[in-house]
Amino acid sequence: MTRPAVAGSRTELAELLDRSGSRVALVPTMGALHDGHASLLARARKEAGPDGRVVASVFVNPLQFGAGEDLDRYPRTFDLDLDVCAREGVDVVFAPTVDEVYPGGDPLVTVDPGPLGDLLEGEVRPGHFRGVLTVVAKLFGLVRPDVAVFGEKDYQQLVLVRRMVADLCLGLDVVGAETWRDPDGLALSSRNRYLSDDERRSALALSRALRAAVERAAYGLPAARWAAMAVLRDEPGVELDYLAITDPDLGTLEPHADTERPARVLVAARVGTTRLIDNLPLTLGTTEGS
């Protein structure tokens, strides 16, 4: 198993990616890689093809952390991350310093996420998506990928990255990969390691709530939302930030749909000191009854 080449600077990255037109797939990460990240890297390997190159970035982006968030204690496991990248066939790991990404300090020009950036995560974490889109745009400019792979667990992020690529004509494909879960249903997250055993049991209410919404979705939006909230109300260890049922592009839905339509149920909550997010697709219907 060959470890990938590591680039710590823009110059090293450019030298390693001198590729004569081969297809390049990028997976942006903040490190602390787990099986969910491994699935993204495997998807990138498939997207790049046998003759292409897979690049994984490992960079804890300070611009997307707000005051009082976990920037300083965010897990950093670089040697283990390289092992994961090697197993999944990554060719290059870009692991820059903050000064390399933001020379001279915070950038004067950033990417405004627009009105979608003020909803849900953006309302709870003001400025978060400005930081996310700014660093993603910089990575796109440095790596120049043909395709980038993002996980659906961070669903609002995925929607906004796709919108940025379309609106700014950035000329690459953005692939969304399915959320990976532990056997008990908890969505994989680098932050799960913060949870105590009791907190982890409480955290399972998030995925149970989402499944409850999916099961009741045929009866319409109010029934789906009521079912999810009933699960969360019964779990005292969960402090809810939001539960929302919205269309796949994060627009609004009327309380009563006239026809069946695809939707997405999203949840964010704090369990102890750890903040977790999750989501599932569903189809809202108009079946009568309860």
Residue pairs with C-beta under 8 A, 6 or more apart in sequence:
1 86
1 87
2 86
3 82
3 83
3 85
3 86
4 56
4 82
4 85
4 86
4 90
4 91
4 92
4 93
5 16
5 91
5 92
5 93
6 82
6 92
6 93
6 95
7 13
7 15
7 16
7 92
7 93
7 94
7 95
7 96
8 95
8 96
8 97
8 100
9 96
9 100
10 96
10 100
10 142
13 92
13 94
13 142
13 143
16 91
16 92
17 24
17 53
17 55
17 92
17 143
17 144
19 53
22 48
22 51
22 52
22 53
23 47
23 48
23 49
23 51
23 52
23 53
23 146
23 147
24 48
24 52
24 53
24 54
24 55
24 143
24 144
24 145
24 146
24 147
25 44
25 45
25 47
25 48
25 52
25 53
25 54
25 55
25 145
25 146
25 147
25 148
25 149
26 44
26 54
26 55
26 56
26 57
26 139
26 140
26 143
26 145
26 147
26 148
26 149
27 37
27 40
27 41
27 44
27 54
27 55
27 56
27 57
27 90
27 148
27 149
28 56
28 57
28 59
28 135
28 136
28 139
28 148
28 150
29 37
29 40
29 56
29 57
29 58
29 59
29 81
30 58
30 59
30 60
30 61
30 74
30 190
31 58
31 59
31 60
31 75
31 76
31 77
31 78
31 81
31 190
32 74
32 75
32 76
32 77
32 81
32 190
32 193
33 58
33 77
33 80
33 81
33 84
33 85
33 190
34 188
34 189
34 190
35 180
35 188
36 151
36 153
36 179
36 180
36 187
36 188
36 189
37 84
37 151
38 84
38 87
38 88
39 151
39 177
39 178
39 180
40 149
40 150
40 151
40 177
41 54
41 56
41 84
41 85
41 88
41 89
41 90
41 149
42 88
42 89
43 149
43 175
43 177
44 54
44 56
44 90
44 147
44 149
45 54
45 88
45 89
45 90
47 147
47 149
47 173
47 175
48 54
48 146
48 147
52 146
53 91
53 92
54 88
54 89
54 90
54 91
54 92
55 90
55 91
55 92
55 93
55 94
55 143
55 145
56 85
56 90
56 92
56 93
56 94
57 93
57 94
57 95
57 96
57 139
57 143
58 78
58 81
58 93
58 94
58 95
59 94
59 95
59 96
59 101
59 135
59 139
60 71
60 74
60 76
61 101
61 131
61 132
61 135
62 71
62 98
62 131
63 102
63 106
63 107
63 110
63 130
63 131
63 132
63 134
63 135
64 128
64 129
64 131
64 132
64 135
65 71
65 74
65 128
65 131
66 125
66 126
66 127
66 128
69 125
70 191
74 190
75 190
75 193
78 95
81 93
82 93
85 93
94 139
94 142
94 143
101 135
101 138
107 134
110 130
110 131
110 133
110 134
111 130
111 133
111 134
111 136
111 137
111 164
112 130
113 122
113 129
113 130
113 132
113 133
113 160
113 164
114 163
116 122
116 129
116 156
116 159
116 160
116 163
116 250
117 128
117 129
117 130
117 133
117 160
119 156
119 250
120 156
120 242
120 244
120 250
120 266
120 268
121 128
121 129
121 156
121 157
121 268
121 277
122 128
122 129
122 156
123 242
124 241
124 242
124 268
129 156
129 157
129 160
132 157
132 160
132 161
133 160
133 161
133 164
136 148
136 161
136 164
137 164
137 168
137 170
140 148
140 165
140 170
140 172
145 172
146 172
146 173
147 172
147 173
147 174
147 175
148 161
148 172
148 173
148 174
148 175
149 175
149 177
150 157
150 158
150 161
150 174
150 175
150 176
150 177
151 158
151 176
151 177
151 179
151 180
152 158
152 176
152 177
152 178
152 179
152 279
153 179
153 187
153 188
153 189
153 277
153 278
153 279
154 277
155 264
155 266
155 279
156 250
156 266
158 174
158 176
159 248
159 249
159 250
161 174
162 174
164 170
165 171
165 172
165 174
179 187
179 188
179 278
179 279
180 187
180 188
181 187
181 188
181 207
182 188
184 204
185 204
185 207
185 208
185 211
186 192
186 200
186 203
186 204
186 206
186 207
187 206
187 207
187 276
187 277
187 278
189 276
191 274
191 275
191 276
192 200
192 203
192 274
192 276
194 272
194 273
194 274
195 203
195 271
195 272
195 274
196 272
198 237
199 237
199 271
199 272
199 274
201 237
202 235
202 236
202 237
202 238
202 271
203 237
203 238
203 271
203 274
203 276
205 231
205 232
205 234
205 235
205 237
205 238
206 232
206 238
206 267
206 269
206 276
206 278
207 278
208 231
209 227
209 228
209 229
209 231
209 232
209 243
209 267
210 228
210 265
210 267
210 278
210 279
210 280
211 280
212 227
212 228
212 230
212 231
213 224
213 225
213 227
213 228
213 245
213 265
213 280
213 282
214 224
214 265
214 280
214 281
214 282
215 227
216 223
216 224
216 226
216 227
217 223
217 224
217 263
217 282
217 283
217 284
217 285
218 283
218 284
218 285
218 287
219 285
219 287
219 288
219 289
219 290
220 255
220 256
220 257
220 284
220 285
220 286
220 287
221 245
221 253
221 254
221 255
221 256
221 257
221 263
221 284
222 255
222 256
223 290
224 245
224 265
224 282
224 284
225 243
225 245
228 243
228 265
228 267
229 243
232 238
232 240
232 243
232 267
232 269
237 271
237 272
238 269
238 270
238 271
239 269
239 270
239 271
240 267
240 268
240 269
241 268
241 269
241 270
241 275
242 266
242 267
242 268
243 265
243 266
243 267
244 265
244 266
244 267
245 253
245 263
245 264
245 265
245 266
245 282
245 284
246 252
246 253
246 263
246 264
246 266
247 253
247 261
247 262
247 263
247 264
248 262
248 263
248 264
248 281
250 264
253 261
253 263
253 284
256 286
257 284
257 285
257 286
258 286
259 286
260 283
260 284
260 285
260 286
261 283
261 284
262 281
262 282
262 283
262 284
263 281
263 282
263 283
263 284
264 279
264 280
264 281
264 282
265 279
265 280
265 282
266 277
266 278
266 279
267 277
267 278
267 279
268 275
268 276
268 277
269 275
269 276
270 276
